[in-house]
Amino acid sequence: MQLAKAPPAFDAALLAAECGAIRTGIRNRCSESTRLRLMHGNGNIIAILEGRRYPGTRSDRAALACEICGRISAVRVDGVGYLCWTDTTARFWFHDRDGTYEPTCGNGLRCATRLLSDIGWLTGQSEILTDNGPRRIRMEHREAVASVGTARGYRALGPDRYFVYTDIPHVVVLCERLEQVDVRTEGSRLAHDGRLCRMVGHPEGVHVDFVESTAVGIAVRTYEIGVEDETMACGTGAAAAAYVANRLGLHRMPIEVGMRGGTLVVTVECAELLITGQVGYLLRAPSEEGECVTSGN
């Protein structure tokens, strides 16, 4: 499987202009101190709204996520993470680009980890609070490491098809020729299959991971509900696919997971699945009012 460089190419000037145009609205709806950063975890692009004030109700966050993702055209934003922190605690909420609520997001947590490290809040290993409970985070060799909790609900659904909950519900499909899979069509069919979703206890829909075993690990392509398309990478999907590969005896942990945006490594610590990989900025917070700083690092 050929892996693309992360992040995907984008028009930096257009991105800066579009984000500058929505900054006032974000501050009016959150707080004057709220800062917008556009980040990516292995090409999975996340808008991070960071500040010290509680970012409103779930419906407030969903509406703002839709607005932000809809008004940015320079690059596809896959979701919006809300990061609220004090001197001692950090809290994270997440919504997909269409406003769909998720209890957390693996790559979103890794973006938050890098950001908390860059602003000096995170200096070793710590925890960030999510709707699924506290999740361990740290920086390691300049890469962000985040826990997606303990795998739950593992079950075989049929030949080469499995379910596992890794902070988000995932259906894992094993295949032999990953590049030939029509991820958008087949992923959408399975993600919104009412009978399948009810059977695994998630009638709202499931993410779908198509997985091929390789000599060095596994290759994965993921269809994400809320984005309604394939993403460059999915952190919880990498964890789900690695967990299934390990359970089936295909590979031992840690497992390298090749995705279109690069490689994630999944390992197990104290029964928790941890994901490690590249995190960078597309848009940093303004160094001065009205100035957006773009970067690929």
C-alpha positions in Angstrom: 0.0 0.0 0.0 1.4 3.4 -1.0 1.3 5.9 1.8 0.9 9.6 1.2 2.8 12.3 3.0 0.9 14.1 5.7 -0.7 16.6 5.7 -2.2 16.8 2.2 -1.3 19.8 0.1 -3.4 23.0 0.8 -3.4 26.7 -0.1 -1.9 28.3 3.0 -3.0 31.8 2.1 -6.6 30.8 1.5 -6.6 28.7 4.7 -5.3 31.7 6.7 -7.9 34.0 5.2 -10.8 31.6 5.8 -9.8 31.0 9.4 -9.3 34.7 10.0 -12.8 35.4 8.7 -14.4 33.0 11.2 -12.3 33.9 14.3 -14.5 36.6 15.5 -17.6 34.4 15.4 -15.7 31.7 17.3 -14.8 34.1 20.1 -18.3 35.5 20.3 -19.8 32.0 20.7 -17.1 30.7 23.0 -14.9 33.3 24.6 -12.5 36.1 23.7 -9.6 34.0 24.7 -10.6 31.0 22.6 -7.9 30.2 20.0 -8.3 28.3 16.7 -5.6 25.9 15.6 -5.8 23.6 12.6 -3.8 20.4 13.2 -3.5 16.9 11.8 -2.8 13.5 13.1 -1.2 11.6 10.2 -3.3 13.6 7.8 -6.6 13.4 9.7 -7.3 17.1 9.9 -8.8 18.4 13.2 -9.7 22.0 14.1 -8.8 22.5 17.8 -10.6 25.3 19.7 -8.6 25.8 22.9 -9.3 28.0 25.9 -10.1 28.1 29.6 -13.9 28.5 29.3 -16.4 25.6 29.1 -17.3 25.5 25.4 -21.1 25.3 25.7 -23.7 22.5 25.3 -23.4 19.6 23.0 -25.8 21.3 20.5 -23.8 24.5 20.7 -20.6 22.6 19.9 -22.3 20.6 17.1 -23.6 23.7 15.4 -20.2 25.5 15.6 -18.4 22.4 14.3 -20.7 22.4 11.3 -20.1 26.0 10.7 -16.3 25.8 11.0 -16.0 22.8 8.7 -18.4 24.2 6.2 -16.7 27.5 5.9 -13.2 26.2 5.4 -12.6 25.1 1.8 -8.8 25.2 1.5 -8.7 21.7 3.0 -11.2 19.3 4.3 -11.5 19.5 8.1 -12.7 16.1 9.4 -13.8 17.3 12.8 -13.6 19.8 15.6 -12.0 19.2 19.0 -12.8 21.5 22.0 -10.0 21.6 24.5 -10.6 23.3 27.9 -7.8 23.4 30.4 -6.9 24.8 33.8 -3.6 24.7 35.6 -4.3 21.1 36.8 -6.9 19.5 34.4 -7.6 19.3 30.7 -10.9 18.3 29.1 -11.7 17.3 25.5 -14.9 17.1 23.5 -15.3 16.1 19.8 -17.7 16.5 16.9 -17.4 15.3 13.3 -17.5 17.7 10.4 -21.3 17.3 10.1 -21.8 17.9 13.8 -22.1 14.3 14.8 -21.1 13.8 18.5 -18.3 11.4 19.3 -17.3 10.6 22.9 -13.7 11.1 21.9 -11.4 11.0 18.9 -8.0 9.2 18.9 -6.2 11.6 16.5 -8.0 14.5 18.1 -6.5 13.4 21.5 -3.1 13.2 19.9 -3.5 16.7 18.5 -4.5 18.0 21.9 -1.5 16.2 23.4 0.9 18.0 21.1 -0.8 21.3 21.7 -0.7 20.9 25.5 3.0 20.0 25.3 3.7 23.0 23.1 2.0 25.5 25.5 3.9 24.0 28.5 0.9 22.3 30.2 2.1 18.8 29.5 5.7 18.0 30.6 5.6 14.2 31.2 2.7 11.8 31.3 -0.7 13.1 32.2 -4.4 12.5 31.7 -7.0 14.3 29.6 -10.7 13.9 30.5 -13.2 12.7 27.8 -16.8 11.5 27.8 -15.3 8.0 28.0 -13.3 8.9 31.1 -9.7 9.9 31.6 -7.2 9.0 28.9 -3.4 8.9 29.3 -1.3 11.2 27.1 2.4 12.0 26.7 4.9 13.1 24.1 7.5 10.4 23.2 10.4 11.0 20.7 8.5 14.1 19.4 5.4 12.1 18.6 2.1 12.3 20.5 0.9 9.2 22.4 -2.7 8.8 23.5 -4.8 6.1 25.1 -8.1 5.0 23.5 -9.0 2.9 26.5 -9.5 -0.9 26.9 -11.0 -2.7 23.9 -14.6 -3.7 24.6 -17.3 -5.8 23.0 -15.1 -7.9 20.7 -17.0 -10.3 18.6 -16.9 -12.1 15.2 -19.7 -11.0 12.9 -19.0 -13.4 10.1 -16.2 -14.5 7.9 -13.4 -12.0 8.1 -15.6 -9.4 9.8 -15.4 -8.3 13.5 -16.7 -5.7 15.9 -14.7 -4.0 18.7 -15.2 -0.8 20.6 -12.0 1.3 21.0 -13.6 4.5 22.4 -15.7 4.5 19.2 -17.5 1.6 17.6 -15.7 -0.1 14.8 -16.4 -2.9 12.3 -13.2 -4.4 11.1 -13.2 -6.1 7.7 -10.2 -8.3 6.6 -9.4 -8.2 2.9 -6.6 -9.4 0.6 -6.4 -6.5 -1.9 -7.0 -3.3 0.1 -6.3 -0.9 -2.8 -9.2 -2.5 -4.8 -11.8 -1.8 -2.0 -14.3 1.0 -2.8 -14.1 2.4 0.7 -16.6 5.1 0.2 -19.4 2.9 -1.2 -18.8 -0.3 0.9 -17.9 1.7 4.0 -21.1 3.7 3.8 -23.2 0.6 3.2 -21.8 -1.1 6.4 -21.6 2.0 8.5 -25.3 2.7 8.1 -26.6 -0.9 7.9 -29.4 -0.7 10.4 -29.5 -4.4 11.2 -25.7 -4.6 11.7 -25.6 -1.5 13.8 -28.4 -2.7 16.0 -26.8 -6.1 16.4 -23.6 -4.5 17.8 -25.5 -2.1 20.0 -24.8 1.1 18.1 -27.9 2.1 16.0 -26.3 5.5 15.4 -23.8 3.9 13.1 -20.3 2.5 13.1 -16.9 3.3 11.7 -15.6 0.7 9.2 -12.0 -0.4 8.8 -10.8 -2.4 5.9 -7.6 -4.2 6.8 -4.9 -6.1 4.9 -2.1 -8.0 6.7 1.4 -7.1 5.5 4.9 -8.4 6.2 5.6 -5.6 8.8 2.1 -5.1 10.2 -1.3 -4.1 8.8 -2.5 -1.6 6.2 -5.9 0.1 7.0 -8.4 2.3 5.2 -11.2 3.7 7.3 -14.7 5.1 6.5 -15.8 7.4 9.2 -19.4 8.3 10.0 -19.8 12.0 10.5 -17.3 12.6 7.7 -19.1 10.2 5.5 -16.0 9.4 3.6 -12.6 7.8 3.9 -10.1 9.7 6.0 -6.3 9.9 5.7 -6.0 8.2 9.1 -8.2 7.2 12.1 -6.6 6.7 15.5 -9.4 4.6 17.0 -9.6 2.7 13.8 -5.9 1.9 13.9 -6.4 0.6 17.4 -9.4 -1.5 16.5 -7.7 -3.1 13.5 -4.5 -3.8 15.5 -6.5 -5.3 18.3 -8.3 -7.7 15.9 -5.1 -8.6 14.1 -3.5 -9.4 17.5 -6.6 -11.4 18.6 -6.5 -13.5 15.4 -2.7 -14.2 15.8 -1.7 -12.2 12.7 0.7 -10.0 14.5 2.0 -9.3 18.0 1.8 -5.9 19.7 3.2 -3.4 19.1 1.7 -3.3 15.6 2.6 -0.9 12.8 -0.5 0.4 11.1 -0.1 1.9 7.6 -2.7 4.4 6.7 -2.9 6.9 3.8 -1.6 9.7 6.0 1.4 7.7 7.3 2.1 5.1 10.0 0.6 4.8 13.4 1.9 2.4 16.1 -0.5 0.6 18.4 0.7 -0.9 21.6 -0.8 -2.1 24.9 0.0 -0.8 28.4 -2.0 -1.9 31.4 -4.6 -3.4 29.1 -5.1 0.0 27.4 -4.5 0.5 23.7 -2.2 3.4 22.9 -1.7 5.0 19.5 1.5 6.8 18.5 2.2 8.8 15.3 2.9 12.1 13.6 1.1 15.3 14.7 1.6 18.7 13.1 0.0 22.1 12.5 -1.6 23.4 9.4 -2.6 26.6 11.1 -1.2 27.9 14.4 -2.8 30.5 16.6 -2.1 34.1 15.5 1.1 35.6 16.8 -0.6 39.0 16.4 -4.3 39.9 16.0 -5.2 39.2 12.4 -2.1 37.1 11.6 -2.5 33.4 11.0 0.7 31.3 11.0 0.7 28.3 8.8 3.0 25.4 9.2 3.4 21.7 8.3 5.2 20.8 11.5 
